[in-house]
Amino acid sequence: MRYVNFAALVVVMAILHAAGAVALASDPAPPVAKGATDQPGKPQKPSADAPATEHVWEVNDLNRPKPPIQDPGPAGDKEFSAPPDGASVLFDGKDLSKWERRPGAKEVKPSTEPKWKVANGYFEVVPNSGNIYTKEKFGDCLIHVEWATPAEVNPAKTGQNRGNSGVFLPGRRELQILDSYGNETYADGQAAAVYGKYPPLVNASRKPGEWQSYSITVEQPRFNANKKMIKPCTLTVHHNGVLVQDHVALEGGATEGQLGLQDHYTPVRFRNIWVQKISSPEK
């Protein structure tokens, strides 16, 4: 019968355990994705070969993929439609009586009278004269806007310096207006983008000087009896008849607001603007 030296066995096992611990400690750390950060609370910018769903793009990121170009086809009567019965006609081709400007804080003689040019059935941004807003406020609504960027393009003007304006949605962000026909810029700043947030699904822009249209449906947020938001504001947009924003969510708790147009130092033209209010059974 053999006798086991238990004391010696315990010593051997202790040595083996220590060796294993050293080996584990010396194993290399798992690889960190290129461009990632381990700082808590800071959005991580994934590697270029990561799946698109993992990207967290910074605002106005030039590396963000550009929407594909889609020819909207020739303009039709349906696209440039007349206002339906009961719609609020905000420009009838004659004057800007339904609009107002917001005077600057340093203006010597502040005036709410719009200074934009009205001629030949359209009105045009007068650069540096200020944004304009509707006197009326809107909640759930369908907004129709027709616009055109300058026909003559200055070769020195590119990106955001070419045909820039915007539609300020009621109580919401800006829907960008820009000459995006053969004009490179960041994806969330081109025509039909929710500026700084959502690029359009496609680039459906027409040539400079040609009339274009936005059909914008705004569904304001819903709240329960305790005033807790149960459904955010959503936005759907057709650019020249092509779907470019599909029920995207917008932040904020306002349930109505003024519609605005931006003076971004470019003589962009507008015509045939009307808003149809939407009555929802949910409200």
C-alpha positions in Angstrom: 0.0 0.0 0.0 1.4 3.4 -1.0 1.2 6.4 1.2 0.6 9.9 -0.3 2.6 12.8 1.1 -0.3 15.2 1.4 1.9 18.1 2.5 4.0 17.8 -0.7 0.9 17.5 -2.8 -0.5 20.8 -1.3 2.7 22.6 -2.2 2.7 21.3 -5.8 -1.0 22.4 -6.3 -0.2 25.9 -4.9 2.6 26.3 -7.3 0.5 25.2 -10.3 -2.3 27.6 -9.3 0.1 30.6 -9.1 1.5 29.7 -12.5 -2.0 29.7 -14.0 -2.8 33.1 -12.5 0.3 34.6 -14.0 -0.6 33.2 -17.4 -4.1 34.7 -17.3 -2.8 38.0 -16.2 -0.4 38.1 -19.2 -3.1 37.4 -21.8 -3.6 40.3 -24.2 -6.7 42.6 -23.7 -9.4 42.2 -26.4 -8.8 44.5 -29.4 -10.5 47.9 -29.3 -12.4 49.0 -32.3 -10.6 51.7 -34.4 -11.8 55.1 -33.5 -13.6 54.0 -30.3 -13.3 55.6 -26.9 -13.7 54.2 -23.4 -14.8 57.5 -21.9 -18.2 57.2 -20.2 -21.0 59.2 -21.6 -19.1 60.1 -24.7 -20.7 58.9 -28.0 -18.4 56.4 -29.6 -17.5 56.8 -33.3 -17.2 53.3 -34.7 -14.7 52.0 -37.2 -15.3 52.6 -40.9 -15.9 48.9 -41.5 -18.6 48.6 -38.7 -22.2 47.9 -39.7 -24.1 51.1 -40.5 -26.5 50.5 -37.7 -23.7 51.0 -35.1 -22.8 54.5 -36.3 -23.4 57.4 -34.1 -22.8 60.4 -36.4 -21.8 63.8 -35.2 -23.9 66.7 -36.4 -22.8 67.9 -39.9 -20.3 65.0 -40.2 -18.8 65.1 -43.7 -18.1 61.4 -43.5 -21.8 60.5 -43.1 -23.0 58.6 -46.3 -24.8 60.9 -48.8 -28.4 59.9 -49.8 -28.6 58.4 -53.3 -29.8 60.7 -56.1 -33.3 60.1 -57.5 -34.7 62.0 -60.4 -38.2 63.2 -59.4 -39.3 63.4 -63.0 -41.1 66.3 -64.6 -43.2 68.6 -62.4 -46.9 67.8 -62.5 -50.1 69.6 -61.6 -50.5 67.3 -58.6 -47.2 68.4 -57.2 -47.9 72.1 -57.5 -51.5 71.8 -56.2 -53.9 74.5 -55.3 -54.9 74.8 -51.7 -57.9 72.6 -50.7 -61.1 74.0 -49.2 -60.5 75.3 -45.7 -56.8 75.6 -45.9 -54.9 78.6 -44.6 -53.5 80.4 -47.6 -50.3 82.0 -46.4 -49.3 83.5 -49.8 -51.7 84.2 -52.6 -49.1 85.8 -54.9 -49.9 89.4 -53.8 -48.5 90.3 -50.3 -47.0 89.0 -47.1 -49.9 90.2 -44.8 -50.0 86.7 -43.2 -46.3 87.0 -42.1 -44.2 89.0 -39.7 -40.5 89.4 -38.9 -38.8 89.4 -35.6 -36.8 92.6 -35.1 -33.2 92.4 -33.9 -32.4 93.5 -30.4 -30.1 96.3 -31.7 -32.5 97.7 -34.3 -33.0 101.5 -33.8 -36.5 101.4 -35.4 -37.8 97.9 -34.9 -40.4 96.7 -37.3 -42.4 93.5 -37.6 -43.2 94.2 -41.3 -41.5 91.6 -43.6 -38.9 93.2 -45.9 -38.8 90.4 -48.5 -39.5 91.2 -52.1 -42.9 90.4 -53.7 -43.1 90.3 -57.5 -44.7 88.3 -60.3 -46.6 85.9 -58.0 -43.7 84.9 -55.8 -41.7 86.4 -53.0 -38.0 86.4 -52.5 -35.6 86.5 -49.6 -33.9 89.9 -49.2 -30.5 88.9 -47.7 -29.9 90.2 -44.1 -33.5 91.4 -43.7 -34.4 88.7 -41.1 -36.4 85.5 -40.9 -40.2 85.7 -41.3 -42.9 83.8 -39.4 -46.6 83.2 -39.8 -48.9 85.2 -37.5 -51.0 82.1 -37.2 -49.9 79.0 -35.1 -50.4 75.4 -36.3 -50.6 72.0 -34.6 -51.2 68.8 -36.6 -51.1 70.0 -40.2 -50.2 69.5 -43.8 -47.8 72.2 -45.1 -47.3 72.9 -48.8 -44.3 75.1 -49.8 -43.0 75.8 -53.3 -39.5 77.2 -53.7 -36.7 77.8 -56.1 -33.0 78.5 -55.6 -31.2 81.1 -57.8 -30.9 80.0 -61.5 -27.4 81.6 -61.8 -24.8 79.7 -59.8 -21.7 81.4 -58.6 -18.9 78.8 -59.1 -17.2 80.1 -55.9 -20.4 79.3 -53.9 -20.5 75.7 -52.8 -22.0 73.6 -50.0 -24.0 75.6 -47.6 -23.3 78.9 -49.4 -25.4 77.9 -52.4 -29.2 78.5 -52.4 -29.6 78.2 -48.7 -32.8 78.8 -46.8 -35.1 76.7 -44.6 -38.6 76.0 -43.3 -38.9 76.3 -39.6 -41.6 73.7 -38.7 -44.3 74.7 -36.1 -42.5 74.6 -32.8 -39.8 72.4 -34.3 -36.5 72.2 -36.1 -35.6 73.4 -39.6 -36.3 71.5 -42.7 -33.4 72.5 -44.9 -33.7 74.3 -48.3 -30.6 74.2 -50.4 -29.4 73.9 -54.0 -28.5 70.2 -53.7 -28.3 69.6 -57.4 -24.6 68.5 -58.0 -23.6 70.4 -54.8 -21.7 68.5 -52.2 -22.3 69.1 -48.5 -22.9 67.2 -45.3 -25.8 64.7 -45.5 -27.8 66.2 -42.6 -27.6 69.7 -44.2 -28.7 69.1 -47.8 -32.2 69.8 -49.2 -35.0 68.0 -47.4 -32.8 67.2 -44.4 -34.1 67.8 -40.9 -31.1 70.0 -40.3 -28.4 68.5 -38.2 -30.4 65.3 -37.5 -32.0 63.4 -40.4 -30.6 63.3 -44.0 -33.3 62.7 -46.6 -33.9 59.2 -47.8 -32.9 60.3 -51.3 -31.7 63.4 -53.0 -34.7 64.4 -55.2 -33.5 67.9 -56.1 -34.2 69.7 -59.4 -31.8 72.0 -61.2 -31.1 75.6 -59.9 -33.9 78.0 -60.8 -36.5 75.3 -61.3 -39.6 75.3 -58.9 -39.6 72.5 -56.3 -42.1 71.5 -53.7 -42.3 70.3 -50.1 -45.4 68.4 -48.8 -44.9 68.3 -45.1 -47.1 66.4 -42.6 -46.5 67.3 -38.9 -48.2 65.2 -36.2 -47.6 66.9 -32.9 -46.9 64.9 -29.7 -49.6 63.2 -27.6 -49.9 63.3 -23.9 -51.9 61.3 -21.3 -54.1 62.7 -18.6 -51.0 63.1 -16.4 -49.3 65.3 -19.1 -46.8 62.6 -19.8 -45.7 62.3 -23.5 -46.9 59.0 -24.9 -46.1 59.7 -28.5 -43.5 62.1 -29.9 -44.0 64.5 -32.7 -43.5 62.8 -36.1 -42.6 64.3 -39.5 -43.2 63.0 -43.0 -41.9 64.9 -46.1 -42.3 64.5 -49.8 -39.8 66.5 -51.9 -41.0 67.0 -55.5 -43.4 64.1 -54.9 -40.7 61.7 -53.6 -40.8 60.4 -50.0 -37.7 61.7 -48.2 -38.7 61.7 -44.5 -40.9 58.9 -43.2 -42.5 59.5 -39.8 -39.2 60.5 -38.2 -39.5 61.5 -34.5 -38.8 65.1 -33.4 -38.0 66.2 -29.9 -39.9 68.8 -27.9 -43.2 69.1 -26.1 -44.9 72.0 -28.0 -48.2 71.1 -29.5 -48.4 74.1 -31.9 -46.2 76.9 -33.2 -45.5 79.4 -36.0 -44.3 78.3 -39.4 -41.1 80.2 -40.4 -38.9 80.8 -43.4 -35.2 81.5 -43.1 -33.1 84.4 -44.4 -29.8 82.7 -45.0 -28.3 85.5 -47.1 -29.5 83.9 -50.4 -32.4 85.2 -52.7 -34.4 82.0 -52.6 -37.9 82.4 -54.0 -41.3 81.1 -52.6 -44.8 80.8 -53.9 -48.1 78.9 -53.3 -47.8 78.3 -49.6 -50.7 76.9 -47.7 -51.4 74.9 -44.5 -54.3 72.4 -44.0 -55.0 71.8 -40.3 -55.5 68.1 -39.4 -58.2 67.1 -36.9 -57.3 63.8 -35.2 -59.7 61.6 -33.3 -56.9 60.9 -30.8 -57.1 64.5 -29.6 
